[in-house]
């Protein structure tokens, strides 16, 4: 295996882990990073989806007690059944629309300019939402209603556009409909589990023909680095959210998006 290729995989794994769960768009950052590194093509797209599995497993690990408790209580606890139903309901809108638009999105929207535009638009949206009057009615993920779960699920559909950010769309959607900040973040984390497992599984099955045994080291490096970098970021993000709002991420998105547009305008 080419050492340079492994180093690219290492770097992209770190980028994935850092950006997956904060509202800055991991897909957008991976597209931009891959483009700058010259890491593109069908195999690169599968790799970028696969390493998301490493990041999502970090959530499973950090919330393992909560997840196992919900699984054990499905037959006896109403709150456990309610959370699972809500996650399924919130998962379905993006899953349905994603299946219909998956190929078109990859063909027409996976490029630096559309990502940069989405980063800027998403940053402006966060600033607008942060200036709204937020009244938190939901203080625990177990108390989310079915109607609220549908609302977050609809918000997640916006993240099908690369650069919008799945976590950003679901967290901001949660704030709009009355979630406490930490509840919005945790519900976004839990919703990421079925969403990203489904997306990863679909892409791998659809693109097995593009992979070979020689790709295992590259995929393993990206998977491991995304897992451990995500572990660190999730813990830090939860501490940050307990004390701050999301405006800092908005300014980053806008600044970074403008920088990317300027770079590709000058380059082209």
C-alpha positions as CSV (number, residue, x, y, z in Angstrom):
1,X,0.0,0.0,0.0
2,X,1.3,3.5,-0.9
3,X,2.4,5.3,2.2
4,X,1.2,8.7,0.8
5,X,-2.2,7.2,0.2
6,X,-2.3,5.9,3.8
7,X,-1.3,9.4,5.1
8,X,-4.2,10.8,3.1
9,X,-6.5,8.3,4.7
10,X,-5.1,9.2,8.1
11,X,-5.8,12.9,7.5
12,X,-9.3,12.4,6.1
13,X,-10.1,10.2,9.1
14,X,-9.2,13.0,11.5
15,X,-11.2,15.5,9.4
16,X,-14.2,13.2,9.6
17,X,-13.9,12.6,13.3
18,X,-13.5,16.3,14.1
19,X,-16.4,17.5,11.9
20,X,-19.0,14.8,12.0
21,X,-20.9,15.9,15.1
22,X,-20.4,19.6,15.2
23,X,-22.5,21.8,12.9
24,X,-19.9,22.4,10.1
25,X,-20.6,19.6,7.7
26,X,-18.2,16.6,7.7
27,X,-19.2,15.7,4.1
28,X,-18.4,19.2,2.9
29,X,-15.0,19.1,4.6
30,X,-14.2,15.7,3.2
31,X,-15.1,16.8,-0.3
32,X,-12.9,19.9,0.0
33,X,-10.0,18.0,1.6
34,X,-10.2,15.2,-0.9
35,X,-10.2,17.6,-3.7
36,X,-7.1,19.4,-2.4
37,X,-5.3,16.1,-1.8
38,X,-6.2,14.8,-5.2
39,X,-8.1,11.9,-3.5
40,X,-11.2,11.5,-5.7
41,X,-13.0,9.0,-7.8
42,X,-15.5,6.2,-6.9
43,X,-13.2,4.6,-4.4
44,X,-12.6,7.9,-2.6
45,X,-16.4,8.5,-2.3
46,X,-16.9,5.0,-0.8
47,X,-14.0,5.7,1.6
48,X,-15.4,9.0,2.8
49,X,-18.7,7.3,3.6
50,X,-17.1,4.3,5.2
51,X,-15.0,6.3,7.7
52,X,-18.3,7.8,9.0
53,X,-18.9,4.4,10.5
54,X,-15.9,4.9,12.7
55,X,-17.3,8.2,13.9
56,X,-20.7,6.9,14.6
57,X,-19.3,4.0,16.6
58,X,-17.7,6.5,18.9
59,X,-21.3,7.7,19.8
60,X,-22.4,4.1,20.3
61,X,-19.4,3.6,22.7
62,X,-19.9,6.9,24.6
63,X,-23.6,6.3,25.1
64,X,-23.4,2.5,25.4
65,X,-25.1,2.5,28.8
66,X,-28.0,4.5,27.6
67,X,-28.3,2.5,24.4
68,X,-28.1,-0.9,26.1
69,X,-30.6,0.4,28.7
70,X,-33.1,1.3,26.0
71,X,-32.6,-2.0,24.3
72,X,-33.2,-4.0,27.5
73,X,-36.2,-1.9,28.4
74,X,-38.1,-2.1,25.1
75,X,-40.5,-4.7,26.5
76,X,-41.0,-3.0,29.9
77,X,-40.4,0.7,29.6
78,X,-42.6,3.2,27.8
79,X,-39.9,5.8,27.6
80,X,-37.5,3.3,25.9
81,X,-40.1,2.3,23.3
82,X,-41.0,6.0,22.7
83,X,-37.3,7.0,22.0
84,X,-36.8,4.1,19.5
85,X,-40.1,5.0,17.7
86,X,-39.1,8.7,17.6
87,X,-35.7,7.9,16.1
88,X,-37.3,5.6,13.5
89,X,-39.8,8.3,12.6
90,X,-37.1,11.0,12.4
91,X,-34.9,8.7,10.3
92,X,-37.5,8.0,7.6
93,X,-37.9,11.3,5.7
94,X,-34.2,11.7,4.9
95,X,-33.9,8.0,4.1
96,X,-36.8,8.1,1.7
97,X,-35.7,11.3,-0.1
98,X,-32.1,10.2,0.0
99,X,-32.9,6.9,-1.9
100,X,-34.7,8.9,-4.6
101,X,-32.0,11.6,-5.0
102,X,-28.7,9.8,-4.0
103,X,-27.2,9.5,-7.4
104,X,-28.2,13.0,-8.6
105,X,-26.7,14.5,-5.4
106,X,-23.4,12.8,-5.9
107,X,-23.2,13.7,-9.6
108,X,-24.2,17.4,-9.4
109,X,-23.6,18.6,-5.8
110,X,-20.4,16.9,-4.6
111,X,-18.1,19.8,-5.6
112,X,-16.2,22.5,-3.7
113,X,-18.3,25.5,-5.0
114,X,-21.7,24.0,-3.9
115,X,-20.2,23.0,-0.6
116,X,-18.9,26.5,0.0
117,X,-22.2,28.0,-0.8
118,X,-24.0,25.6,1.6
119,X,-21.5,26.4,4.3
120,X,-22.2,30.1,4.1
121,X,-26.0,29.6,3.8
122,X,-26.0,27.3,6.8
123,X,-23.9,29.7,8.8
124,X,-26.3,32.5,8.2
125,X,-29.2,30.2,9.1
126,X,-27.5,29.4,12.4
127,X,-27.1,33.1,13.2
128,X,-30.7,33.8,12.4
129,X,-31.9,30.8,14.6
130,X,-29.7,31.9,17.5
131,X,-31.3,35.3,17.5
132,X,-34.8,33.8,17.8
133,X,-36.6,33.5,21.1
134,X,-35.9,29.9,22.3
135,X,-38.3,28.4,24.9
136,X,-37.0,25.0,25.9
137,X,-39.9,22.7,26.6
138,X,-37.9,19.4,26.3
139,X,-35.2,18.8,28.9
140,X,-34.6,15.0,28.2
141,X,-34.4,12.9,25.0
142,X,-36.9,10.5,26.6
143,X,-39.6,13.3,26.5
144,X,-39.4,14.1,22.8
145,X,-42.9,13.8,21.2
146,X,-43.7,12.1,18.0
147,X,-44.6,15.5,16.3
148,X,-41.2,16.9,17.4
149,X,-39.4,13.8,16.1
150,X,-41.1,14.3,12.7
151,X,-39.9,18.0,12.8
152,X,-36.3,17.0,13.3
153,X,-36.6,14.3,10.6
154,X,-37.8,16.9,8.1
155,X,-34.9,19.2,9.2
156,X,-32.4,16.4,8.5
157,X,-33.5,16.2,4.9
158,X,-31.7,19.6,4.4
159,X,-28.5,17.8,5.1
160,X,-28.8,15.7,1.9
161,X,-27.3,18.8,0.3
162,X,-23.5,18.5,0.9
163,X,-22.2,21.3,3.1
164,X,-25.4,21.9,5.0
165,X,-24.4,19.5,7.9
166,X,-26.5,16.7,9.3
167,X,-25.8,17.6,12.9
168,X,-26.3,21.3,12.2
169,X,-29.7,20.7,10.5
170,X,-31.0,18.4,13.3
171,X,-29.6,20.5,16.2
172,X,-31.0,23.7,14.8
173,X,-34.3,22.0,14.0
174,X,-34.4,20.8,17.6
175,X,-33.9,24.3,19.0
176,X,-36.7,25.7,16.8
177,X,-39.2,23.2,18.1
178,X,-38.3,23.6,21.8
179,X,-35.5,21.3,22.7
180,X,-33.0,22.3,25.3
181,X,-29.5,22.7,23.8
182,X,-28.1,19.5,25.2
183,X,-31.2,17.6,24.3
184,X,-31.0,18.9,20.7
185,X,-27.3,17.7,20.5
186,X,-28.0,14.3,22.1
187,X,-31.1,13.6,19.9
188,X,-28.9,14.5,16.9
189,X,-26.3,12.0,18.1
190,X,-28.8,9.2,18.5
191,X,-30.5,10.0,15.2
192,X,-27.0,9.7,13.5
193,X,-26.8,6.0,14.5
194,X,-29.5,4.7,12.1
195,X,-28.9,7.4,9.5
196,X,-25.2,6.8,9.1
197,X,-25.4,3.0,9.4
198,X,-28.0,3.0,6.6
199,X,-26.0,5.4,4.4
200,X,-22.8,3.5,5.0
201,X,-24.4,0.1,4.3
202,X,-26.1,1.4,1.1
203,X,-23.0,2.9,-0.3
204,X,-20.8,-0.1,0.4
205,X,-23.3,-2.6,-1.1
206,X,-23.7,-0.3,-4.1
207,X,-19.9,0.1,-4.7
208,X,-18.4,-3.3,-3.7
209,X,-17.2,-3.6,-7.3
210,X,-14.9,-0.7,-6.9
211,X,-13.1,-2.2,-3.8
212,X,-10.5,-4.8,-3.4
213,X,-8.5,-6.5,-0.6
214,X,-5.7,-4.1,-1.2
215,X,-7.9,-1.3,0.1
216,X,-8.3,-2.8,3.6
217,X,-5.2,-0.9,5.1
218,X,-6.5,2.5,3.8
219,X,-10.0,1.9,5.0
220,X,-8.8,0.6,8.4
221,X,-6.6,3.7,9.0
222,X,-9.5,6.1,8.1
223,X,-11.9,4.1,10.3
224,X,-9.6,4.0,13.4
225,X,-8.6,7.7,13.2
226,X,-12.2,8.9,12.7
227,X,-13.3,6.8,15.7
228,X,-10.7,8.2,18.1
229,X,-10.8,11.8,16.9
230,X,-14.7,11.7,17.2
231,X,-14.4,10.5,20.8
232,X,-12.4,13.5,21.7
233,X,-14.5,16.0,19.8
234,X,-17.9,14.7,21.2
235,X,-16.8,15.1,24.8
236,X,-15.5,18.6,24.1
237,X,-18.6,19.6,22.1
238,X,-20.9,18.6,25.0
239,X,-18.9,20.7,27.4
240,X,-18.9,23.6,25.0
241,X,-22.7,23.4,24.4
242,X,-23.4,23.5,28.1
243,X,-21.8,27.0,28.2
244,X,-22.1,28.6,24.8
245,X,-24.4,28.9,21.8
246,X,-23.6,27.9,18.2
247,X,-22.8,31.3,16.8
248,X,-19.0,30.5,16.8
249,X,-19.7,27.6,14.4
250,X,-21.7,29.9,12.2
251,X,-18.9,32.5,11.8
252,X,-16.5,29.6,11.1
253,X,-18.8,28.3,8.3
254,X,-19.2,31.7,6.7
255,X,-15.5,32.5,6.9
256,X,-14.4,29.1,5.6
257,X,-17.0,29.1,2.9
258,X,-15.9,32.5,1.6
259,X,-12.2,31.4,1.7
260,X,-13.1,28.3,-0.4
261,X,-15.0,30.4,-2.9
262,X,-12.1,32.8,-3.2
263,X,-9.6,30.0,-3.6
264,X,-11.5,28.2,-6.4
265,X,-12.4,31.5,-8.1
266,X,-8.7,32.4,-8.2
267,X,-7.7,28.9,-9.2
268,X,-10.3,28.7,-12.0
